[in-house]
């Protein structure tokens, strides 16, 4: 399965293999108080779970690895991925144990849930995670996998006296081909991947980490 690999500090660059335009700036980033995790995301896939009464449930899932490539520990990581359908509806990780067990059987080893992967990352530590979703809105033709919490980098935007805090997220966009009746059976087609700034309302935010623009 092809992997999309990026350095989480290389803003706006989509990479298929390991590469980093920002690799030399880790020290500067940590001196400023920012940290970044390296993301290696596989292409998403579908899996079917047989339930009671011969019911079959189809799930969408994505496996990804987060790595602390720096020589400093990173504490308090709360990374997660959200699927956003083209219609704008957000789909959250369901963390279904039956689906997770089948996915682990398919890949041949255990995977972490996003909850299990949260917390501290030691220097060089790598965590392989699976996020599982119900099949999104069948009327959508694009699906965006939005990775949040890869960094503590924020930006403050001031416009017409209004102040808005934005956070750094990474987005992988896929086209979902076919008619609505067969969408869950069709492969997703990769379109683009990029960094974005998205509005948030953080409960706790260190003012020193907010970059004004």
Secondary structure, 3 states (H helix, E strand, C coil): CCEEEECCCCCCCCCCCCCCCCHHHHHHHHHHCCCECEEEEECCEEEEEECHHHCEEEEEEEEEEEECCCCCCEEEECCEEEEEECCCCEECCCCCHHHHHHHHHHHCCCCECHHHHCEEECCCCEEEEEEEEECCCCCCCEEEEEEECCECCEEEEEECCEEEEEEEEEEEEEEECCCHHHHHHCCEEEEEEEEEEEECCCCCCCHHHEEEC
